[in-house]
Amino acid sequence: MLERVKCRMLPDVKFKSEFVAFMYLFASFQGALVFSSLFINLFLLNGSDMSRICIYNGTIWAVQPFAYFLCGYLSKKTNMPSQIRVSLISISLVYLSLILLREKASDYAFLLGVFTGISYGFYYLPHSYLMNELNDRTTVDAGLNSISLIGSVEGILIPLISGAIVTAMPGISGYLTVFGFSFILMLTAFVLSFRLPKNKHQSSYQILPALHQYVHEKSWRIMLIVDFLRAFREGGLAFIISILMFVCVPNELFVSMNSTICSIATIFAIFVALKRLNAQNRLNYYFYCSFAVFLASCILFFHQGFVVLFLFSLVNAVCGNITANTSTAMEFDVLNQWYLIGEYRSETFALREVVVCYSRVVMMILLFLIEQQGLKSVFVIALYIAGICLVQFFLTFLLKLLQKEMDIE
């Protein structure tokens, strides 16, 4: 019987001790990404234009599916913590490359994207796997929101610190210092990875049984469509708001302060979700939050100044976090109804993440075409963002259909 640890914020929730160790590692990994992700894009922008940023991010999402399949295969030969360590080594090489290449880094946007994509694939597949395996129906909502809370807490102070460093130091010295801090945090995560459970698999790696479920089970097909459309937001809005804000006010500290304020607001929303969100009211939260984001995006048709972009990013951060967690929790419920999920969990999540990645690539290609064709008018950018938010809103009806299918099964 696995030991469970009581959550102080939620006295009725007891997490497995292995999940607590998993959250420590996530805190270190996420902290490194928060330190550097925004500034990698700005660093590449300073050396070139938005097309290099599109190449970098598009390559990340194009490479990730191959990394997922390879990670899933190797996880059956070894274990999930080993795959996480591959991820940490790969992303550490990216930070070292940025430090060494300096101003020439934008010339290697493709290669940087390849290594980052490998890192993300080898981290987020074990992340999804362990999130599912180390939680059950009674703790999955609290677990997802606890992970979000960690990210939001880090998002309060770290962007301010990194923004202050970049602004205070001359030239690119601040960027290089931030990448150095991220490198140190990744080394910390590497050490923490040895505390994760070594759930070694003896079965062979077989995609077909999981693929059969996605093809022949209606609830799984709906879930896959939801994943594909939900990833529009993750790919389409990954960095564009921060870039637009930086164009309006070319000051890294101001952009970082936006991230901090959004994180503070998100924490309050997460506390509400931790106390009130459950399997019975998930859809209501999804509906209201997705509708709020769509309404906020409509303001961009009239003005795209710094204040308006800030207000949209605030609403998007708060509501987007809740919608992502609610839909993910429903999908975990669907997956766990399959009696063979324990044997084919790696393959199932690999296929799911492939769909998510290529959805993001589609949105990145669209943004790249907008950049290349010179269609960067206020109306086109607003239409691009509002269209993404409208898709998220209509996912409510697909999720309702998914809920009905789950009840039938």
C-alpha positions in Angstrom: 0.0 0.0 0.0 1.5 3.3 -1.1 2.0 5.9 1.7 -0.3 8.9 1.4 0.6 12.5 2.5 -2.2 14.8 3.7 -2.4 18.2 1.9 -2.4 21.0 4.4 -4.5 23.3 2.1 -7.0 20.5 1.5 -7.3 18.4 4.7 -9.7 16.0 2.9 -7.2 15.2 0.2 -4.3 12.8 0.7 -1.7 12.5 -2.0 0.6 9.6 -2.5 4.1 10.3 -1.2 5.5 9.5 -4.7 3.3 12.3 -6.1 4.7 14.7 -3.6 8.2 13.9 -4.9 6.9 14.3 -8.4 5.7 17.8 -7.5 9.2 18.8 -6.2 10.8 17.8 -9.4 8.1 19.7 -11.4 8.7 22.8 -9.3 12.4 22.8 -10.3 11.7 22.0 -14.0 9.0 24.5 -14.3 11.0 27.1 -12.5 13.8 26.8 -15.1 11.3 27.2 -17.9 9.7 30.3 -16.3 13.1 31.8 -15.9 14.0 31.4 -19.6 11.1 30.7 -21.9 10.0 34.3 -22.5 13.6 35.5 -22.8 14.6 32.8 -25.3 11.9 34.2 -27.7 13.0 37.8 -27.0 16.6 36.8 -27.4 15.9 35.3 -30.8 13.8 38.3 -31.8 16.6 40.7 -31.0 18.9 38.8 -33.3 16.4 38.4 -36.2 12.6 38.7 -36.7 9.5 36.7 -35.7 10.0 34.2 -38.5 13.0 32.7 -36.5 10.7 32.5 -33.4 8.1 30.6 -35.5 10.9 28.3 -36.7 12.1 27.7 -33.2 8.6 27.0 -31.7 7.3 25.1 -34.7 10.3 22.8 -34.7 9.8 22.1 -31.0 6.2 20.9 -31.6 7.2 19.0 -34.9 9.9 17.1 -33.1 7.9 16.3 -29.9 5.8 13.5 -31.4 8.9 11.5 -32.4 10.3 12.1 -29.0 7.0 10.9 -27.4 7.1 7.6 -29.3 10.8 7.1 -28.6 10.3 7.9 -24.9 7.3 5.5 -24.7 9.4 2.7 -26.3 12.3 3.3 -24.0 10.1 3.6 -20.9 9.1 -0.1 -21.5 12.8 -1.0 -21.6 13.8 1.1 -18.6 11.5 3.4 -16.5 9.9 6.8 -16.6 12.5 8.6 -14.3 15.2 7.6 -16.8 13.3 9.3 -19.6 12.9 12.5 -17.5 16.7 12.6 -17.1 17.1 12.4 -20.9 14.8 15.5 -21.1 16.8 17.4 -18.5 20.1 16.7 -20.2 18.7 17.8 -23.6 17.3 21.1 -22.4 20.5 21.8 -20.4 22.4 21.5 -23.7 20.0 24.2 -25.1 20.9 26.6 -22.3 24.6 26.0 -22.7 24.3 26.6 -26.5 22.5 29.9 -25.9 25.3 31.0 -23.6 28.0 30.0 -25.9 26.5 31.1 -29.2 25.3 34.5 -27.9 24.2 36.8 -30.7 24.5 33.9 -33.3 21.9 31.8 -31.5 19.2 32.9 -33.9 21.1 31.3 -36.8 20.6 28.0 -35.0 16.9 28.4 -34.2 16.1 25.0 -35.9 18.7 23.0 -33.9 17.7 24.7 -30.7 14.1 23.8 -31.5 15.1 20.1 -32.1 16.8 19.7 -28.7 14.0 21.6 -26.9 11.4 19.4 -28.6 13.3 16.2 -27.5 13.4 17.6 -24.0 9.7 18.4 -23.9 8.8 15.0 -25.4 10.9 13.1 -22.9 9.5 15.2 -20.0 5.8 15.7 -20.7 5.0 12.0 -21.6 6.3 10.9 -18.2 4.6 13.9 -16.6 1.2 12.9 -18.0 1.9 9.2 -17.2 2.8 9.9 -13.6 0.0 12.4 -13.1 -2.4 9.7 -14.1 -0.8 6.8 -12.3 -0.1 8.6 -9.0 -3.7 10.0 -8.7 -7.2 8.5 -8.7 -10.6 9.9 -9.3 -10.7 11.4 -5.8 -7.4 13.3 -6.1 -7.0 14.0 -9.8 -8.7 17.5 -9.7 -6.7 18.5 -6.6 -3.5 17.1 -8.1 -3.9 19.0 -11.4 -4.7 22.2 -9.6 -1.8 21.7 -7.2 0.6 21.4 -10.1 -1.0 24.6 -11.6 -0.6 26.3 -8.2 3.1 25.5 -8.1 3.6 27.0 -11.6 1.6 30.1 -10.7 3.6 30.7 -7.4 6.8 30.4 -9.4 5.3 32.7 -12.0 4.9 35.5 -9.4 8.5 36.1 -8.4 10.7 34.5 -11.1 9.6 36.7 -14.1 10.2 39.8 -11.9 13.6 38.6 -11.0 14.6 37.5 -14.5 13.1 40.7 -16.0 15.0 42.8 -13.5 18.3 41.0 -14.3 17.8 41.4 -18.1 16.9 45.1 -17.7 19.7 46.0 -15.3 22.6 44.3 -17.0 24.1 45.8 -20.2 23.6 44.2 -23.7 22.9 40.5 -23.7 24.6 39.8 -20.3 21.2 39.7 -18.5 19.9 37.1 -21.0 23.0 34.9 -20.5 22.7 35.2 -16.7 19.0 34.1 -16.9 19.9 31.1 -19.0 22.6 30.2 -16.5 20.1 30.2 -13.7 17.8 27.9 -15.7 20.7 25.6 -16.3 21.3 25.3 -12.5 17.6 24.6 -11.9 17.7 21.8 -14.4 20.7 20.3 -12.7 18.6 20.4 -9.5 15.7 18.7 -11.2 18.2 16.0 -12.4 19.1 15.2 -8.8 15.5 15.1 -7.7 14.5 12.7 -10.5 16.2 9.9 -8.5 13.4 10.2 -5.9 10.7 9.2 -8.4 9.2 5.7 -8.3 10.8 3.2 -10.7 7.8 1.5 -12.2 9.6 -0.7 -14.7 7.4 -2.3 -17.4 7.9 -5.9 -18.6 5.5 -5.8 -21.5 6.6 -4.9 -25.1 5.8 -1.5 -26.7 2.6 -1.9 -28.8 0.9 1.1 -30.4 -2.0 -0.9 -32.0 -4.0 -1.7 -28.9 -4.1 2.0 -27.9 -4.8 3.0 -31.5 -7.7 0.6 -31.6 -9.2 2.3 -28.7 -9.0 5.7 -30.3 -10.5 4.4 -33.6 -13.3 2.2 -32.3 -14.4 3.8 -29.0 -16.6 6.9 -29.5 -15.6 8.5 -26.2 -11.9 8.2 -27.1 -12.6 9.7 -30.6 -14.3 12.6 -29.0 -11.5 13.0 -26.5 -8.9 13.1 -29.3 -10.9 15.8 -31.2 -11.0 17.8 -27.9 -7.3 17.5 -27.5 -6.6 18.6 -31.1 -8.8 21.7 -30.8 -7.8 22.5 -27.3 -4.1 22.6 -28.4 -5.0 25.5 -30.8 -4.9 27.8 -27.8 -1.6 26.4 -26.6 0.0 26.7 -30.0 -1.7 29.8 -31.2 -1.2 31.9 -28.0 2.1 30.4 -26.8 4.1 33.6 -27.1 2.2 36.0 -29.4 0.7 38.1 -26.6 4.1 38.6 -24.9 5.7 39.5 -28.3 2.9 42.1 -29.1 3.3 43.6 -25.6 7.1 43.9 -26.2 6.5 45.6 -29.5 4.2 48.1 -27.8 6.6 48.7 -24.9 10.1 47.4 -25.6 11.0 46.7 -22.0 11.6 43.2 -20.7 10.8 44.2 -17.1 7.3 45.4 -18.1 6.6 42.1 -20.0 7.8 40.1 -17.0 5.6 42.1 -14.6 2.6 41.1 -16.8 3.6 37.4 -16.2 3.9 38.1 -12.4 0.5 39.8 -12.2 -1.2 37.0 -14.2 0.3 34.4 -11.9 -1.0 36.2 -8.8 -4.5 36.3 -10.3 -4.2 32.7 -11.4 -3.4 31.6 -7.8 -6.6 33.1 -6.5 -8.5 31.2 -9.3 -6.7 28.0 -8.5 -7.6 28.3 -4.8 -11.3 28.6 -5.8 -10.9 25.6 -8.1 -9.3 23.5 -5.4 -12.1 24.2 -3.0 -15.1 24.0 -5.4 -14.1 22.2 -8.6 -15.1 18.5 -8.8 -16.3 15.9 -11.2 -19.9 17.1 -11.0 -19.4 20.8 -11.9 -16.4 20.7 -14.2 -18.4 21.5 -17.3 -20.0 24.6 -15.7 -16.5 26.0 -14.9 -15.3 25.2 -18.4 -18.3 27.0 -20.1 -18.0 30.2 -18.1 -14.2 30.5 -18.3 -14.1 29.8 -22.0 -16.9 32.3 -22.7 -15.0 34.9 -20.6 -11.8 34.5 -22.7 -13.7 34.8 -25.9 -15.4 38.0 -24.8 -12.0 39.4 -23.8 -10.5 38.5 -27.2 -13.2 40.6 -28.9 -11.8 43.8 -27.4 -8.6 43.3 -29.5 -10.6 44.2 -32.7 -10.8 47.8 -31.4 -7.4 48.3 -29.8 -4.2 46.4 -29.2 -2.3 48.7 -26.9 -0.3 47.5 -23.9 -3.2 47.9 -21.4 -5.7 46.0 -23.6 -3.2 43.2 -24.2 -2.5 43.0 -20.5 -6.2 42.7 -19.7 -6.6 39.9 -22.2 -3.6 38.0 -21.0 -4.9 38.3 -17.4 -8.3 36.8 -18.4 -6.6 34.2 -20.5 -4.2 33.1 -17.8 -6.9 32.8 -15.1 -9.6 31.1 -17.2 -7.3 29.2 -19.5 -5.7 27.4 -16.6 -9.1 26.2 -15.3 -10.4 25.1 -18.7 -7.2 23.1 -19.4 -7.4 21.3 -16.0 -11.1 20.5 -16.2 -10.9 19.0 -19.7 -7.7 17.1 -18.8 -9.4 15.6 -15.7 -12.3 14.4 -17.9 -9.9 12.8 -20.3 -8.2 11.0 -17.5 -11.5 9.6 -16.4 -12.1 8.3 -19.9 -8.6 6.7 -20.1 -9.0 5.0 -16.7 -12.2 3.3 -17.8 -10.1 1.1 -20.1 -9.2 -2.2 -18.3 -5.9 -2.4 -20.2 -4.8 1.2 -19.4 -2.2 0.0 -16.9 -0.4 -2.1 -19.6 -0.6 0.5 -22.4 -0.5 3.8 -20.6 2.7 4.9 -22.3 1.4 4.2 -25.8 -2.0 5.9 -25.0 -0.3 9.1 -23.9 2.2 9.0 -26.7 -0.7 9.0 -29.3 -2.5 11.7 -27.4 0.5 14.0 -27.3 1.2 13.5 -31.0 -2.3 14.9 -31.8 -1.7 17.8 -29.5 1.7 18.6 -31.0 0.6 18.7 -34.6 -2.4 20.8 -33.6 0.1 23.3 -32.2 2.2 23.0 -35.4 -0.9 23.9 -37.5 -1.3 27.1 -35.5 2.4 27.9 -35.7 2.3 27.5 -39.5 -0.7 29.8 -39.7 1.1 32.5 -37.6 4.3 32.0 -39.8 2.2 32.6 -43.0 0.7 35.8 -41.4 4.2 37.0 -40.7 5.6 36.2 -44.1 2.6 37.7 -46.0 2.8 40.9 -44.1 -0.8 40.5 -42.8 0.0 41.9 -39.4 -2.9 44.4 -39.2 -4.9 44.9 -36.0 -7.9 43.1 -37.6 -6.0 40.0 -38.7 -4.2 39.5 -35.4 -7.5 40.0 -33.5 -9.3 37.6 -35.8 -6.5 35.0 -35.3 -6.7 35.3 -31.5 -10.6 35.5 -31.3 -10.9 32.5 -33.6 -8.8 30.4 -31.3 -10.8 31.5 -28.3 -14.1 30.8 -30.1 -13.0 27.2 -30.8 -12.3 26.8 -27.1 -15.8 28.0 -26.2 -17.5 25.5 -28.5 -15.5 22.7 -27.0 -18.0 22.9 -24.1 -20.5 21.1 -26.3 -18.0 18.3 -27.2 -17.2 17.9 -23.6 -20.9 17.5 -22.7 -21.1 14.8 -25.4 -18.0 13.2 -23.9 -19.7 13.3 -20.4 -22.8 11.5 -21.8 -20.7 8.8 -23.4 -18.9 8.3 -20.1 -22.2 7.9 -18.2 -23.4 5.4 -20.8 -20.2 3.3 -20.4 
